[in-house]
Amino acid sequence: MLASSTEKGLCFRSFFASAKAAGWVRMLSWDDFRYVKAIAEARSLASAGEHLGVNHSTVFRRLGQIEQHLGSRLFERGRAGYALTPCGTEMVDLAERMFQEISASSAGSPAMTCGLRGSCGSPPATSSSGIS
């Protein structure tokens, strides 16, 4: 059962401390943070789904998985939409810091400033003598 915002449930940071002490951690993915942040900004699953390019049922299912994993509700559901719980606020704050750090670090990257693009792959095949 998930803890509500009024219960003293497992919050985001304490979840990781408990999980680490127990010897296991399933890390949240980048997409988990994107979904929670999109719901927080849109306050509705349909609008968050539009922003993410997925159906609202996918957003609903993903939010349920994230909350189940954390053991705590991230949003209170109401007529006015989805409102963050204290644990949800903590996760969104962390997501925003992550987005800012990535933006700041990629802005200073030589590959970003030079406009380099491409992908990594295997080097060209060579003969046994090392000459292709």
KOLGU-4560 file (N, C-alpha, C; in nm, 3 decimals, padded with zeros to 5 digits):
<recs>
<n_xx: 00.084 n_yy: -00.119 n_zz: 00.000 ca_xx: 00.000 ca_yy: 00.000 ca_zz: 00.000 c_xx: 00.088 c_yy: 00.124 c_zz: 00.000 mol: A seq: 1 type: MET>
<n_xx: 00.046 n_yy: 00.224 n_zz: -00.074 ca_xx: 00.123 ca_yy: 00.348 ca_zz: -00.083 c_xx: 00.090 c_yy: 00.441 c_zz: 00.031 mol: A seq: 2 type: LEU>
<n_xx: 00.189 n_yy: 00.512 n_zz: 00.076 ca_xx: 00.169 ca_yy: 00.611 ca_zz: 00.181 c_xx: 00.110 c_yy: 00.736 c_zz: 00.119 mol: A seq: 3 type: ALA>
<n_xx: 00.015 n_yy: 00.795 n_zz: 00.186 ca_xx: -00.041 ca_yy: 00.920 ca_zz: 00.136 c_xx: 00.043 c_yy: 01.036 c_zz: 00.188 mol: A seq: 4 type: SER>
<n_xx: 00.012 n_yy: 01.155 n_zz: 00.140 ca_xx: 00.091 ca_yy: 01.272 ca_zz: 00.182 c_xx: 00.069 c_yy: 01.303 c_zz: 00.330 mol: A seq: 5 type: SER>
<n_xx: -00.041 n_yy: 01.252 n_zz: 00.389 ca_xx: -00.066 ca_yy: 01.281 ca_zz: 00.529 c_xx: -00.002 c_yy: 01.177 c_zz: 00.621 mol: A seq: 6 type: THR>
<n_xx: 00.037 n_yy: 01.063 n_zz: 00.563 ca_xx: 00.103 ca_yy: 00.961 ca_zz: 00.643 c_xx: 00.253 c_yy: 00.983 c_zz: 00.640 mol: A seq: 7 type: GLU>
<n_xx: 00.319 n_yy: 00.931 n_zz: 00.742 ca_xx: 00.465 ca_yy: 00.941 ca_zz: 00.741 c_xx: 00.516 c_yy: 00.821 c_zz: 00.662 mol: A seq: 8 type: LYS>
<n_xx: 00.509 n_yy: 00.832 n_zz: 00.531 ca_xx: 00.552 ca_yy: 00.725 ca_zz: 00.443 c_xx: 00.695 c_yy: 00.742 c_zz: 00.400 mol: A seq: 9 type: GLY>
<n_xx: 00.737 n_yy: 00.653 n_zz: 00.315 ca_xx: 00.870 ca_yy: 00.659 ca_zz: 00.258 c_xx: 00.877 c_yy: 00.773 c_zz: 00.159 mol: A seq: 10 type: LEU>
<n_xx: 00.964 n_yy: 00.866 n_zz: 00.177 ca_xx: 00.983 ca_yy: 00.972 ca_zz: 00.080 c_xx: 01.105 c_yy: 00.940 c_zz: -00.004 mol: A seq: 11 type: CYS>
<n_xx: 01.123 n_yy: 01.022 n_zz: -00.103 ca_xx: 01.221 ca_yy: 00.997 ca_zz: -00.207 c_xx: 01.360 c_yy: 00.966 c_zz: -00.154 mol: A seq: 12 type: PHE>
<n_xx: 01.418 n_yy: 01.053 n_zz: -00.074 ca_xx: 01.555 ca_yy: 01.031 ca_zz: -00.024 c_xx: 01.562 c_yy: 00.916 c_zz: 00.074 mol: A seq: 13 type: ARG>
<n_xx: 01.463 n_yy: 00.904 n_zz: 00.161 ca_xx: 01.467 ca_yy: 00.795 ca_zz: 00.257 c_xx: 01.448 c_yy: 00.660 c_zz: 00.188 mol: A seq: 14 type: SER>
<n_xx: 01.378 n_yy: 00.659 n_zz: 00.074 ca_xx: 01.363 ca_yy: 00.536 ca_zz: -00.003 c_xx: 01.501 c_yy: 00.484 c_zz: -00.044 mol: A seq: 15 type: PHE>
<n_xx: 01.585 n_yy: 00.572 n_zz: -00.099 ca_xx: 01.716 ca_yy: 00.529 ca_zz: -00.145 c_xx: 01.805 c_yy: 00.488 c_zz: -00.029 mol: A seq: 16 type: PHE>
<n_xx: 01.795 n_yy: 00.557 n_zz: 00.083 ca_xx: 01.875 ca_yy: 00.520 ca_zz: 00.200 c_xx: 01.835 c_yy: 00.381 c_zz: 00.248 mol: A seq: 17 type: ALA>
<n_xx: 01.705 n_yy: 00.354 n_zz: 00.255 ca_xx: 01.656 ca_yy: 00.222 ca_zz: 00.297 c_xx: 01.695 c_yy: 00.114 c_zz: 00.199 mol: A seq: 18 type: SER>
<n_xx: 01.680 n_yy: 00.143 n_zz: 00.070 ca_xx: 01.712 ca_yy: 00.045 ca_zz: -00.033 c_xx: 01.861 c_yy: 00.013 c_zz: -00.034 mol: A seq: 19 type: ALA>
<n_xx: 01.944 n_yy: 00.114 n_zz: -00.018 ca_xx: 02.089 ca_yy: 00.092 ca_zz: -00.017 c_xx: 02.128 c_yy: 00.008 c_zz: 00.103 mol: A seq: 20 type: LYS>
<n_xx: 02.069 n_yy: 00.036 n_zz: 00.219 ca_xx: 02.099 ca_yy: -00.040 ca_zz: 00.340 c_xx: 02.057 c_yy: -00.186 c_zz: 00.324 mol: A seq: 21 type: ALA>
<n_xx: 01.949 n_yy: -00.209 n_zz: 00.250 ca_xx: 01.900 ca_yy: -00.344 ca_zz: 00.228 c_xx: 01.980 c_yy: -00.417 c_zz: 00.119 mol: A seq: 22 type: ALA>
<n_xx: 02.067 n_yy: -00.344 n_zz: 00.049 ca_xx: 02.151 ca_yy: -00.406 ca_zz: -00.051 c_xx: 02.093 c_yy: -00.408 c_zz: -00.191 mol: A seq: 23 type: GLY>
<n_xx: 01.986 n_yy: -00.334 n_zz: -00.216 ca_xx: 01.931 ca_yy: -00.330 ca_zz: -00.352 c_xx: 01.883 c_yy: -00.190 c_zz: -00.384 mol: A seq: 24 type: TRP>
<n_xx: 01.896 n_yy: -00.155 n_zz: -00.508 ca_xx: 01.841 ca_yy: -00.029 ca_zz: -00.556 c_xx: 01.806 c_yy: -00.046 c_zz: -00.702 mol: A seq: 25 type: VAL>
<n_xx: 01.682 n_yy: -00.028 n_zz: -00.735 ca_xx: 01.643 ca_yy: -00.018 ca_zz: -00.876 c_xx: 01.638 c_yy: 00.130 c_zz: -00.901 mol: A seq: 26 type: ARG>
<n_xx: 01.731 n_yy: 00.177 n_zz: -00.978 ca_xx: 01.740 ca_yy: 00.320 ca_zz: -01.001 c_xx: 01.621 c_yy: 00.367 c_zz: -01.083 mol: A seq: 27 type: MET>
<n_xx: 01.578 n_yy: 00.487 n_zz: -01.054 ca_xx: 01.477 ca_yy: 00.549 ca_zz: -01.137 c_xx: 01.543 c_yy: 00.589 c_zz: -01.268 mol: A seq: 28 type: LEU>
<n_xx: 01.467 n_yy: 00.580 n_zz: -01.374 ca_xx: 01.523 ca_yy: 00.616 ca_zz: -01.504 c_xx: 01.502 c_yy: 00.765 c_zz: -01.531 mol: A seq: 29 type: SER>
<n_xx: 01.574 n_yy: 00.813 n_zz: -01.629 ca_xx: 01.558 ca_yy: 00.952 ca_zz: -01.673 c_xx: 01.413 c_yy: 00.977 c_zz: -01.712 mol: A seq: 30 type: TRP>
<n_xx: 01.350 n_yy: 00.880 n_zz: -01.778 ca_xx: 01.210 ca_yy: 00.894 ca_zz: -01.819 c_xx: 01.117 c_yy: 00.905 c_zz: -01.698 mol: A seq: 31 type: ASP>
<n_xx: 01.148 n_yy: 00.836 n_zz: -01.589 ca_xx: 01.066 ca_yy: 00.847 ca_zz: -01.469 c_xx: 01.060 c_yy: 00.992 c_zz: -01.423 mol: A seq: 32 type: ASP>
<n_xx: 01.175 n_yy: 01.058 n_zz: -01.422 ca_xx: 01.180 ca_yy: 01.199 ca_zz: -01.382 c_xx: 01.105 c_yy: 01.287 c_zz: -01.483 mol: A seq: 33 type: PHE>
<n_xx: 01.120 n_yy: 01.257 n_zz: -01.612 ca_xx: 01.050 ca_yy: 01.334 ca_zz: -01.716 c_xx: 00.897 c_yy: 01.323 c_zz: -01.699 mol: A seq: 34 type: ARG>
<n_xx: 00.849 n_yy: 01.203 n_zz: -01.672 ca_xx: 00.705 ca_yy: 01.183 ca_zz: -01.656 c_xx: 00.652 c_yy: 01.260 c_zz: -01.535 mol: A seq: 35 type: TYR>
<n_xx: 00.720 n_yy: 01.249 n_zz: -01.423 ca_xx: 00.675 ca_yy: 01.317 ca_zz: -01.301 c_xx: 00.678 c_yy: 01.468 c_zz: -01.321 mol: A seq: 36 type: VAL>
<n_xx: 00.784 n_yy: 01.518 n_zz: -01.382 ca_xx: 00.795 ca_yy: 01.662 ca_zz: -01.407 c_xx: 00.685 c_yy: 01.709 c_zz: -01.502 mol: A seq: 37 type: LYS>
<n_xx: 00.656 n_yy: 01.632 n_zz: -01.605 ca_xx: 00.550 ca_yy: 01.670 ca_zz: -01.700 c_xx: 00.413 c_yy: 01.673 c_zz: -01.634 mol: A seq: 38 type: ALA>
<n_xx: 00.384 n_yy: 01.577 n_zz: -01.548 ca_xx: 00.256 ca_yy: 01.575 ca_zz: -01.476 c_xx: 00.247 c_yy: 01.695 c_zz: -01.383 mol: A seq: 39 type: ILE>
<n_xx: 00.356 n_yy: 01.724 n_zz: -01.314 ca_xx: 00.357 ca_yy: 01.838 ca_zz: -01.221 c_xx: 00.331 c_yy: 01.969 c_zz: -01.294 mol: A seq: 40 type: ALA>
<n_xx: 00.390 n_yy: 01.985 n_zz: -01.411 ca_xx: 00.372 ca_yy: 02.109 ca_zz: -01.487 c_xx: 00.234 c_yy: 02.118 c_zz: -01.550 mol: A seq: 41 type: GLU>
<n_xx: 00.184 n_yy: 02.005 n_zz: -01.601 ca_xx: 00.056 ca_yy: 02.006 ca_zz: -01.672 c_xx: -00.064 c_yy: 01.993 c_zz: -01.578 mol: A seq: 42 type: ALA>
<n_xx: -00.044 n_yy: 01.928 n_zz: -01.464 ca_xx: -00.149 ca_yy: 01.901 ca_zz: -01.366 c_xx: -00.260 c_yy: 01.810 c_zz: -01.419 mol: A seq: 43 type: ARG>
<n_xx: -00.236 n_yy: 01.751 n_zz: -01.535 ca_xx: -00.330 ca_yy: 01.651 ca_zz: -01.588 c_xx: -00.253 c_yy: 01.547 c_zz: -01.667 mol: A seq: 44 type: SER>
<n_xx: -00.306 n_yy: 01.425 n_zz: -01.671 ca_xx: -00.240 ca_yy: 01.318 ca_zz: -01.743 c_xx: -00.249 c_yy: 01.338 c_zz: -01.893 mol: A seq: 45 type: LEU>
<n_xx: -00.362 n_yy: 01.389 n_zz: -01.940 ca_xx: -00.379 ca_yy: 01.411 ca_zz: -02.084 c_xx: -00.279 c_yy: 01.514 c_zz: -02.136 mol: A seq: 46 type: ALA>
<n_xx: -00.266 n_yy: 01.625 n_zz: -02.066 ca_xx: -00.171 ca_yy: 01.729 ca_zz: -02.108 c_xx: -00.027 c_yy: 01.681 c_zz: -02.096 mol: A seq: 47 type: SER>
<n_xx: 00.003 n_yy: 01.608 n_zz: -01.990 ca_xx: 00.138 ca_yy: 01.552 ca_zz: -01.974 c_xx: 00.167 c_yy: 01.455 c_zz: -02.087 mol: A seq: 48 type: ALA>
<n_xx: 00.069 n_yy: 01.373 n_zz: -02.123 ca_xx: 00.085 ca_yy: 01.279 ca_zz: -02.233 c_xx: 00.112 c_yy: 01.349 c_zz: -02.365 mol: A seq: 49 type: GLY>
<n_xx: 00.040 n_yy: 01.458 n_zz: -02.390 ca_xx: 00.064 ca_yy: 01.535 ca_zz: -02.513 c_xx: 00.208 c_yy: 01.587 c_zz: -02.515 mol: A seq: 50 type: GLU>
<n_xx: 00.253 n_yy: 01.641 n_zz: -02.403 ca_xx: 00.389 ca_yy: 01.694 ca_zz: -02.394 c_xx: 00.493 c_yy: 01.584 c_zz: -02.416 mol: A seq: 51 type: HIS>
<n_xx: 00.466 n_yy: 01.466 n_zz: -02.362 ca_xx: 00.561 ca_yy: 01.355 ca_zz: -02.372 c_xx: 00.547 c_yy: 01.276 c_zz: -02.502 mol: A seq: 52 type: LEU>
<n_xx: 00.438 n_yy: 01.299 n_zz: -02.574 ca_xx: 00.415 ca_yy: 01.227 ca_zz: -02.699 c_xx: 00.363 c_yy: 01.086 c_zz: -02.678 mol: A seq: 53 type: GLY>
<n_xx: 00.290 n_yy: 01.065 n_zz: -02.567 ca_xx: 00.232 ca_yy: 00.934 ca_zz: -02.537 c_xx: 00.086 c_yy: 00.952 c_zz: -02.496 mol: A seq: 54 type: VAL>
<n_xx: 00.014 n_yy: 00.843 n_zz: -02.490 ca_xx: -00.125 ca_yy: 00.844 ca_zz: -02.449 c_xx: -00.137 c_yy: 00.866 c_zz: -02.298 mol: A seq: 55 type: ASN>
<n_xx: -00.247 n_yy: 00.927 n_zz: -02.254 ca_xx: -00.266 ca_yy: 00.952 ca_zz: -02.111 c_xx: -00.266 c_yy: 00.823 c_zz: -02.029 mol: A seq: 56 type: HIS>
<n_xx: -00.310 n_yy: 00.712 n_zz: -02.090 ca_xx: -00.310 ca_yy: 00.585 ca_zz: -02.015 c_xx: -00.167 c_yy: 00.537 c_zz: -01.988 mol: A seq: 57 type: SER>
<n_xx: -00.076 n_yy: 00.569 n_zz: -02.078 ca_xx: 00.065 ca_yy: 00.536 ca_zz: -02.056 c_xx: 00.121 c_yy: 00.618 c_zz: -01.940 mol: A seq: 58 type: THR>
<n_xx: 00.084 n_yy: 00.745 n_zz: -01.935 ca_xx: 00.128 ca_yy: 00.832 ca_zz: -01.825 c_xx: 00.072 c_yy: 00.779 c_zz: -01.692 mol: A seq: 59 type: VAL>
<n_xx: -00.055 n_yy: 00.741 n_zz: -01.691 ca_xx: -00.120 ca_yy: 00.688 ca_zz: -01.571 c_xx: -00.049 c_yy: 00.561 c_zz: -01.523 mol: A seq: 60 type: PHE>
<n_xx: -00.023 n_yy: 00.470 n_zz: -01.616 ca_xx: 00.042 ca_yy: 00.343 ca_zz: -01.582 c_xx: 00.184 c_yy: 00.367 c_zz: -01.530 mol: A seq: 61 type: ARG>
<n_xx: 00.257 n_yy: 00.455 n_zz: -01.596 ca_xx: 00.395 ca_yy: 00.484 ca_zz: -01.556 c_xx: 00.399 c_yy: 00.549 c_zz: -01.418 mol: A seq: 62 type: ARG>
<n_xx: 00.310 n_yy: 00.644 n_zz: -01.392 ca_xx: 00.304 ca_yy: 00.708 ca_zz: -01.260 c_xx: 00.276 c_yy: 00.604 c_zz: -01.152 mol: A seq: 63 type: LEU>
<n_xx: 00.184 n_yy: 00.513 n_zz: -01.178 ca_xx: 00.155 ca_yy: 00.407 ca_zz: -01.082 c_xx: 00.277 c_yy: 00.321 c_zz: -01.051 mol: A seq: 64 type: GLY>
<n_xx: 00.355 n_yy: 00.290 n_zz: -01.155 ca_xx: 00.476 ca_yy: 00.210 ca_zz: -01.136 c_xx: 00.580 c_yy: 00.286 c_zz: -01.052 mol: A seq: 65 type: GLN>
<n_xx: 00.595 n_yy: 00.415 n_zz: -01.081 ca_xx: 00.693 ca_yy: 00.496 ca_zz: -01.007 c_xx: 00.652 c_yy: 00.506 c_zz: -00.860 mol: A seq: 66 type: ILE>
<n_xx: 00.524 n_yy: 00.536 n_zz: -00.836 ca_xx: 00.476 ca_yy: 00.548 ca_zz: -00.697 c_xx: 00.487 c_yy: 00.415 c_zz: -00.624 mol: A seq: 67 type: GLU>
<n_xx: 00.456 n_yy: 00.307 n_zz: -00.691 ca_xx: 00.467 ca_yy: 00.174 ca_zz: -00.630 c_xx: 00.613 c_yy: 00.146 c_zz: -00.593 mol: A seq: 68 type: GLN>
<n_xx: 00.702 n_yy: 00.180 n_zz: -00.682 ca_xx: 00.845 ca_yy: 00.157 ca_zz: -00.659 c_xx: 00.895 c_yy: 00.239 c_zz: -00.540 mol: A seq: 69 type: HIS>
<n_xx: 00.853 n_yy: 00.365 n_zz: -00.531 ca_xx: 00.897 ca_yy: 00.451 ca_zz: -00.421 c_xx: 00.823 c_yy: 00.421 c_zz: -00.291 mol: A seq: 70 type: LEU>
<n_xx: 00.705 n_yy: 00.361 n_zz: -00.303 ca_xx: 00.625 ca_yy: 00.333 ca_zz: -00.184 c_xx: 00.555 c_yy: 00.456 c_zz: -00.129 mol: A seq: 71 type: GLY>
<n_xx: 00.537 n_yy: 00.556 n_zz: -00.213 ca_xx: 00.476 ca_yy: 00.680 ca_zz: -00.168 c_xx: 00.405 c_yy: 00.748 c_zz: -00.285 mol: A seq: 72 type: SER>
<n_xx: 00.297 n_yy: 00.816 n_zz: -00.254 ca_xx: 00.226 ca_yy: 00.893 ca_zz: -00.356 c_xx: 00.304 c_yy: 01.019 c_zz: -00.387 mol: A seq: 73 type: ARG>
<n_xx: 00.311 n_yy: 01.051 n_zz: -00.515 ca_xx: 00.379 ca_yy: 01.173 ca_zz: -00.559 c_xx: 00.279 c_yy: 01.284 c_zz: -00.586 mol: A seq: 74 type: LEU>
<n_xx: 00.152 n_yy: 01.247 n_zz: -00.608 ca_xx: 00.047 ca_yy: 01.343 ca_zz: -00.640 c_xx: -00.080 c_yy: 01.310 c_zz: -00.564 mol: A seq: 75 type: PHE>
<n_xx: -00.151 n_yy: 01.416 n_zz: -00.528 ca_xx: -00.288 ca_yy: 01.403 ca_zz: -00.479 c_xx: -00.377 c_yy: 01.425 c_zz: -00.600 mol: A seq: 76 type: GLU>
<n_xx: -00.473 n_yy: 01.339 n_zz: -00.618 ca_xx: -00.564 ca_yy: 01.352 ca_zz: -00.731 c_xx: -00.690 c_yy: 01.424 c_zz: -00.685 mol: A seq: 77 type: ARG>
<n_xx: -00.731 n_yy: 01.525 n_zz: -00.760 ca_xx: -00.851 ca_yy: 01.601 ca_zz: -00.724 c_xx: -00.919 c_yy: 01.660 c_zz: -00.845 mol: A seq: 78 type: GLY>
<n_xx: -01.027 n_yy: 01.729 n_zz: -00.822 ca_xx: -01.102 ca_yy: 01.792 ca_zz: -00.932 c_xx: -01.018 c_yy: 01.895 c_zz: -01.008 mol: A seq: 79 type: ARG>
<n_xx: -00.929 n_yy: 01.961 n_zz: -00.935 ca_xx: -00.845 ca_yy: 02.064 ca_zz: -00.998 c_xx: -00.726 c_yy: 02.003 c_zz: -01.070 mol: A seq: 80 type: ALA>
<n_xx: -00.712 n_yy: 01.872 n_zz: -01.065 ca_xx: -00.601 ca_yy: 01.805 ca_zz: -01.132 c_xx: -00.506 c_yy: 01.740 c_zz: -01.033 mol: A seq: 81 type: GLY>
<n_xx: -00.387 n_yy: 01.719 n_zz: -01.077 ca_xx: -00.285 ca_yy: 01.651 ca_zz: -00.998 c_xx: -00.201 c_yy: 01.755 c_zz: -00.924 mol: A seq: 82 type: TYR>
<n_xx: -00.196 n_yy: 01.744 n_zz: -00.793 ca_xx: -00.117 ca_yy: 01.836 ca_zz: -00.710 c_xx: -00.008 c_yy: 01.756 c_zz: -00.640 mol: A seq: 83 type: ALA>
<n_xx: 00.112 n_yy: 01.811 n_zz: -00.638 ca_xx: 00.226 ca_yy: 01.742 ca_zz: -00.578 c_xx: 00.210 c_yy: 01.722 c_zz: -00.427 mol: A seq: 84 type: LEU>
<n_xx: 00.252 n_yy: 01.606 n_zz: -00.381 ca_xx: 00.266 ca_yy: 01.581 ca_zz: -00.238 c_xx: 00.407 c_yy: 01.630 c_zz: -00.199 mol: A seq: 85 type: THR>
<n_xx: 00.439 n_yy: 01.632 n_zz: -00.071 ca_xx: 00.577 ca_yy: 01.670 ca_zz: -00.033 c_xx: 00.682 c_yy: 01.581 c_zz: -00.098 mol: A seq: 86 type: PRO>
<n_xx: 00.654 n_yy: 01.452 n_zz: -00.107 ca_xx: 00.749 ca_yy: 01.360 ca_zz: -00.171 c_xx: 00.759 c_yy: 01.390 c_zz: -00.321 mol: A seq: 87 type: CYS>
<n_xx: 00.647 n_yy: 01.422 n_zz: -00.384 ca_xx: 00.647 ca_yy: 01.459 ca_zz: -00.525 c_xx: 00.724 c_yy: 01.587 c_zz: -00.549 mol: A seq: 88 type: GLY>
<n_xx: 00.708 n_yy: 01.683 n_zz: -00.460 ca_xx: 00.781 ca_yy: 01.809 ca_zz: -00.471 c_xx: 00.931 c_yy: 01.784 c_zz: -00.463 mol: A seq: 89 type: THR>
<n_xx: 00.970 n_yy: 01.696 n_zz: -00.374 ca_xx: 01.111 ca_yy: 01.660 ca_zz: -00.359 c_xx: 01.165 c_yy: 01.599 c_zz: -00.489 mol: A seq: 90 type: GLU>
<n_xx: 01.087 n_yy: 01.511 n_zz: -00.551 ca_xx: 01.131 ca_yy: 01.447 ca_zz: -00.676 c_xx: 01.139 c_yy: 01.548 c_zz: -00.790 mol: A seq: 91 type: MET>
<n_xx: 01.041 n_yy: 01.638 n_zz: -00.800 ca_xx: 01.042 ca_yy: 01.739 ca_zz: -00.906 c_xx: 01.159 c_yy: 01.835 c_zz: -00.886 mol: A seq: 92 type: VAL>
<n_xx: 01.187 n_yy: 01.874 n_zz: -00.762 ca_xx: 01.302 ca_yy: 01.961 ca_zz: -00.734 c_xx: 01.431 c_yy: 01.894 c_zz: -00.781 mol: A seq: 93 type: ASP>
<n_xx: 01.446 n_yy: 01.766 n_zz: -00.752 ca_xx: 01.564 ca_yy: 01.693 ca_zz: -00.795 c_xx: 01.570 c_yy: 01.685 c_zz: -00.947 mol: A seq: 94 type: LEU>
<n_xx: 01.457 n_yy: 01.659 n_zz: -01.011 ca_xx: 01.452 ca_yy: 01.652 ca_zz: -01.158 c_xx: 01.492 c_yy: 01.785 c_zz: -01.219 mol: A seq: 95 type: ALA>
<n_xx: 01.444 n_yy: 01.895 n_zz: -01.163 ca_xx: 01.479 ca_yy: 02.027 ca_zz: -01.217 c_xx: 01.629 c_yy: 02.055 c_zz: -01.202 mol: A seq: 96 type: GLU>
<n_xx: 01.686 n_yy: 02.015 n_zz: -01.088 ca_xx: 01.830 ca_yy: 02.033 ca_zz: -01.069 c_xx: 01.908 c_yy: 01.949 c_zz: -01.171 mol: A seq: 97 type: ARG>
<n_xx: 01.861 n_yy: 01.826 n_zz: -01.195 ca_xx: 01.927 ca_yy: 01.739 ca_zz: -01.293 c_xx: 01.920 c_yy: 01.802 c_zz: -01.432 mol: A seq: 98 type: MET>
<n_xx: 01.804 n_yy: 01.849 n_zz: -01.473 ca_xx: 01.788 ca_yy: 01.913 ca_zz: -01.604 c_xx: 01.880 c_yy: 02.035 c_zz: -01.616 mol: A seq: 99 type: PHE>
<n_xx: 01.888 n_yy: 02.115 n_zz: -01.510 ca_xx: 01.974 ca_yy: 02.234 ca_zz: -01.512 c_xx: 02.121 c_yy: 02.196 c_zz: -01.525 mol: A seq: 100 type: GLN>
<n_xx: 02.164 n_yy: 02.095 n_zz: -01.450 ca_xx: 02.303 ca_yy: 02.051 ca_zz: -01.456 c_xx: 02.338 c_yy: 01.999 c_zz: -01.595 mol: A seq: 101 type: GLU>
<n_xx: 02.250 n_yy: 01.922 n_zz: -01.652 ca_xx: 02.275 ca_yy: 01.867 ca_zz: -01.786 c_xx: 02.280 c_yy: 01.979 c_zz: -01.888 mol: A seq: 102 type: ILE>
<n_xx: 02.188 n_yy: 02.072 n_zz: -01.878 ca_xx: 02.188 ca_yy: 02.186 ca_zz: -01.971 c_xx: 02.315 c_yy: 02.267 c_zz: -01.958 mol: A seq: 103 type: SER>
<n_xx: 02.358 n_yy: 02.292 n_zz: -01.834 ca_xx: 02.478 ca_yy: 02.371 ca_zz: -01.811 c_xx: 02.602 c_yy: 02.298 c_zz: -01.860 mol: A seq: 104 type: ALA>
<n_xx: 02.611 n_yy: 02.168 n_zz: -01.835 ca_xx: 02.730 ca_yy: 02.095 ca_zz: -01.876 c_xx: 02.735 c_yy: 02.076 c_zz: -02.026 mol: A seq: 105 type: SER>
<n_xx: 02.620 n_yy: 02.055 n_zz: -02.090 ca_xx: 02.622 ca_yy: 02.037 ca_zz: -02.235 c_xx: 02.643 c_yy: 02.169 c_zz: -02.308 mol: A seq: 106 type: SER>
<n_xx: 02.609 n_yy: 02.281 n_zz: -02.246 ca_xx: 02.632 ca_yy: 02.412 ca_zz: -02.307 c_xx: 02.780 c_yy: 02.441 c_zz: -02.318 mol: A seq: 107 type: ALA>
<n_xx: 02.860 n_yy: 02.389 n_zz: -02.225 ca_xx: 03.004 ca_yy: 02.413 ca_zz: -02.227 c_xx: 03.083 c_yy: 02.305 c_zz: -02.298 mol: A seq: 108 type: GLY>
<n_xx: 03.014 n_yy: 02.204 n_zz: -02.348 ca_xx: 03.082 ca_yy: 02.093 ca_zz: -02.415 c_xx: 03.133 c_yy: 02.135 c_zz: -02.552 mol: A seq: 109 type: SER>
<n_xx: 03.259 n_yy: 02.104 n_zz: -02.584 ca_xx: 03.312 ca_yy: 02.139 ca_zz: -02.717 c_xx: 03.228 c_yy: 02.079 c_zz: -02.829 mol: A seq: 110 type: PRO>
<n_xx: 03.176 n_yy: 01.958 n_zz: -02.809 ca_xx: 03.094 ca_yy: 01.896 ca_zz: -02.913 c_xx: 02.967 c_yy: 01.976 c_zz: -02.937 mol: A seq: 111 type: ALA>
<n_xx: 02.912 n_yy: 02.034 n_zz: -02.832 ca_xx: 02.790 ca_yy: 02.112 ca_zz: -02.845 c_xx: 02.818 c_yy: 02.248 c_zz: -02.909 mol: A seq: 112 type: MET>
<n_xx: 02.928 n_yy: 02.311 n_zz: -02.870 ca_xx: 02.956 ca_yy: 02.443 ca_zz: -02.924 c_xx: 03.005 c_yy: 02.436 c_zz: -03.067 mol: A seq: 113 type: THR>
<n_xx: 03.066 n_yy: 02.323 n_zz: -03.107 ca_xx: 03.114 ca_yy: 02.308 ca_zz: -03.245 c_xx: 03.006 c_yy: 02.253 c_zz: -03.337 mol: A seq: 114 type: CYS>
<n_xx: 02.898 n_yy: 02.206 n_zz: -03.279 ca_xx: 02.791 ca_yy: 02.151 ca_zz: -03.360 c_xx: 02.820 c_yy: 02.011 c_zz: -03.410 mol: A seq: 115 type: GLY>
<n_xx: 02.909 n_yy: 01.938 n_zz: -03.342 ca_xx: 02.940 ca_yy: 01.801 ca_zz: -03.384 c_xx: 02.820 c_yy: 01.711 c_zz: -03.361 mol: A seq: 116 type: LEU>
<n_xx: 02.799 n_yy: 01.622 n_zz: -03.453 ca_xx: 02.688 ca_yy: 01.527 ca_zz: -03.443 c_xx: 02.738 c_yy: 01.391 c_zz: -03.490 mol: A seq: 117 type: ARG>
<n_xx: 02.669 n_yy: 01.288 n_zz: -03.451 ca_xx: 02.705 ca_yy: 01.155 ca_zz: -03.498 c_xx: 02.683 c_yy: 01.052 c_zz: -03.390 mol: A seq: 118 type: GLY>
<n_xx: 02.726 n_yy: 00.931 n_zz: -03.419 ca_xx: 02.711 ca_yy: 00.826 ca_zz: -03.321 c_xx: 02.840 c_yy: 00.745 c_zz: -03.315 mol: A seq: 119 type: SER>
<n_xx: 02.855 n_yy: 00.675 n_zz: -03.206 ca_xx: 02.972 ca_yy: 00.591 ca_zz: -03.190 c_xx: 02.941 c_yy: 00.455 c_zz: -03.250 mol: A seq: 120 type: CYS>
<n_xx: 03.037 n_yy: 00.396 n_zz: -03.310 ca_xx: 03.019 ca_yy: 00.263 ca_zz: -03.368 c_xx: 03.149 c_yy: 00.187 c_zz: -03.362 mol: A seq: 121 type: GLY>
<n_xx: 03.150 n_yy: 00.074 n_zz: -03.427 ca_xx: 03.271 ca_yy: -00.008 ca_zz: -03.432 c_xx: 03.372 c_yy: 00.056 c_zz: -03.527 mol: A seq: 122 type: SER>
<n_xx: 03.500 n_yy: 00.042 n_zz: -03.496 ca_xx: 03.600 ca_yy: 00.094 ca_zz: -03.589 c_xx: 03.600 c_yy: 00.010 c_zz: -03.716 mol: A seq: 123 type: PRO>
<n_xx: 03.655 n_yy: 00.063 n_zz: -03.825 ca_xx: 03.660 ca_yy: -00.015 ca_zz: -03.949 c_xx: 03.739 c_yy: -00.143 c_zz: -03.928 mol: A seq: 124 type: PRO>
<n_xx: 03.699 n_yy: -00.245 n_zz: -04.000 ca_xx: 03.768 ca_yy: -00.375 ca_zz: -03.990 c_xx: 03.909 c_yy: -00.362 c_zz: -04.046 mol: A seq: 125 type: ALA>
<n_xx: 04.003 n_yy: -00.433 n_zz: -03.984 ca_xx: 04.142 ca_yy: -00.434 ca_zz: -04.032 c_xx: 04.185 c_yy: -00.576 c_zz: -04.056 mol: A seq: 126 type: THR>
<n_xx: 04.288 n_yy: -00.593 n_zz: -04.137 ca_xx: 04.343 ca_yy: -00.727 ca_zz: -04.158 c_xx: 04.427 c_yy: -00.766 c_zz: -04.039 mol: A seq: 127 type: SER>
<n_xx: 04.476 n_yy: -00.886 n_zz: -04.039 ca_xx: 04.558 ca_yy: -00.932 ca_zz: -03.927 c_xx: 04.687 c_yy: -00.853 c_zz: -03.915 mol: A seq: 128 type: SER>
<n_xx: 04.730 n_yy: -00.788 n_zz: -04.023 ca_xx: 04.852 ca_yy: -00.708 ca_zz: -04.016 c_xx: 04.823 c_yy: -00.569 c_zz: -03.961 mol: A seq: 129 type: SER>
<n_xx: 04.694 n_yy: -00.538 n_zz: -03.941 ca_xx: 04.657 ca_yy: -00.408 ca_zz: -03.889 c_xx: 04.635 c_yy: -00.305 c_zz: -03.999 mol: A seq: 130 type: GLY>
<n_xx: 04.645 n_yy: -00.349 n_zz: -04.124 ca_xx: 04.622 ca_yy: -00.258 ca_zz: -04.238 c_xx: 04.490 c_yy: -00.292 c_zz: -04.301 mol: A seq: 131 type: ILE>
<n_xx: 04.407 n_yy: -00.189 n_zz: -04.324 ca_xx: 04.276 ca_yy: -00.218 ca_zz: -04.383 c_xx: 04.280 c_yy: -00.209 c_zz: -04.532 mol: A seq: 132 type: SER>
</recs>
